[in-house]
């Protein structure tokens, strides 16, 4: 299973970006998918997650600004980011975990850099 994250870039304060995470197989239909981010010198943190039933949750710092969604037909999960702030600058990673034969396998996308300039 491979995850391909894309959509990062340079944006001004208050701007918007949409990140995409595409899977090589139809796995998102059955699993929770999450977006994490890691800023320079900081630990990786959970930004948003969406379950197979499309229930979502968000970090307090992004509530009301970010929206996670999924398109099962395209094996893709999106993160719409609005009202971006400089503190949102980070490398964003998508993630899913699949339990198979009693083993929890964790899959990560390669990361996509988001830079918000003031």
C-alpha positions as CSV (number, residue, x, y, z in Angstrom):
1,X,0.0,0.0,0.0
2,X,1.3,3.4,-0.9
3,X,0.0,6.8,0.0
4,X,0.8,9.8,-2.1
5,X,0.3,13.3,-0.6
6,X,0.2,16.4,-2.7
7,X,-1.1,19.9,-2.8
8,X,1.3,21.8,-0.6
9,X,2.9,25.0,-1.5
10,X,3.5,28.6,-0.5
11,X,0.5,30.7,0.4
12,X,0.0,34.1,2.1
13,X,-1.6,34.5,5.5
14,X,-5.4,34.0,5.2
15,X,-5.1,32.0,2.1
16,X,-6.3,28.5,1.3
17,X,-4.8,25.2,0.1
18,X,-6.3,21.8,-0.5
19,X,-4.1,18.7,0.2
20,X,-4.8,15.4,-1.3
21,X,-3.8,11.9,-0.2
22,X,-4.3,9.2,-2.8
23,X,-4.0,5.5,-2.0
24,X,-2.7,2.8,-4.3
25,X,-5.5,0.5,-3.3
26,X,-9.1,0.8,-2.1
27,X,-8.3,0.9,1.6
28,X,-9.8,4.2,2.6
29,X,-13.3,2.9,2.4
30,X,-12.7,0.7,5.4
31,X,-10.2,2.6,7.5
32,X,-9.7,5.8,9.3
33,X,-7.4,8.3,7.5
34,X,-5.6,11.1,9.3
35,X,-3.5,14.1,8.5
36,X,-0.6,14.9,10.7
37,X,1.9,17.8,10.5
38,X,5.3,18.5,11.8
39,X,6.8,21.9,12.1
40,X,10.5,22.5,12.3
41,X,11.8,21.6,15.8
42,X,8.4,20.3,16.9
43,X,6.8,16.9,17.3
44,X,4.4,15.5,14.7
45,X,0.8,16.3,15.7
46,X,-2.6,15.1,14.6
47,X,-4.4,17.7,12.5
48,X,-7.6,15.9,11.5
49,X,-9.0,12.4,11.0
50,X,-12.0,10.8,9.2
51,X,-13.4,7.4,9.9
52,X,-14.8,4.9,7.4
53,X,-18.2,6.2,8.3
54,X,-17.1,9.8,7.5
55,X,-17.0,11.0,11.1
56,X,-14.3,13.6,11.5
57,X,-12.4,15.2,14.3
58,X,-9.9,18.0,14.4
59,X,-7.2,19.5,16.5
60,X,-8.4,22.6,18.4
61,X,-6.0,24.7,16.5
62,X,-7.6,24.1,13.2
63,X,-11.3,23.7,14.1
64,X,-13.5,25.9,11.9
65,X,-10.7,26.4,9.4
66,X,-9.8,23.0,8.1
67,X,-12.1,20.3,6.6
68,X,-11.2,16.7,6.0
69,X,-13.2,14.7,3.4
70,X,-13.0,11.6,1.4
71,X,-13.8,10.3,-2.0
72,X,-13.9,6.6,-1.8
73,X,-14.3,6.2,-5.6
74,X,-11.0,7.9,-6.1
75,X,-9.3,6.3,-3.1
76,X,-8.5,9.9,-2.0
77,X,-8.8,11.9,1.2
78,X,-8.6,15.7,1.2
79,X,-7.7,18.4,3.7
80,X,-9.2,21.7,2.8
81,X,-7.3,24.4,4.7
82,X,-8.7,27.9,4.9
83,X,-7.7,31.0,6.7
84,X,-4.2,29.8,6.9
85,X,-1.8,31.2,9.5
86,X,1.9,31.3,9.8
87,X,1.7,28.7,12.6
88,X,0.2,26.2,10.1
89,X,3.6,26.1,8.3
90,X,4.7,22.5,8.4
91,X,5.2,19.3,6.5
92,X,1.8,17.5,6.3
93,X,1.6,13.8,6.2
94,X,-1.4,11.5,5.6
95,X,-1.7,8.3,7.5
96,X,-3.8,5.2,7.8
97,X,-3.5,2.1,9.9
98,X,-4.7,-1.4,8.8
99,X,-5.1,-4.3,11.1
100,X,-4.2,-7.5,9.3
101,X,-3.7,-10.9,10.8
102,X,-3.3,-9.4,14.3
103,X,-0.6,-7.0,13.1
104,X,-1.3,-3.2,13.0
105,X,0.4,-1.8,9.8
106,X,0.9,1.9,9.7
107,X,1.2,3.7,6.3
108,X,2.4,7.2,5.7
109,X,2.5,9.4,2.7
110,X,5.8,11.1,1.9
111,X,4.7,14.5,3.2
112,X,3.9,17.7,1.5
113,X,5.3,21.1,2.6
114,X,2.9,23.9,3.4
115,X,4.5,27.4,4.0
116,X,2.3,30.3,5.1
117,X,4.0,33.7,4.7
118,X,3.0,36.7,6.7
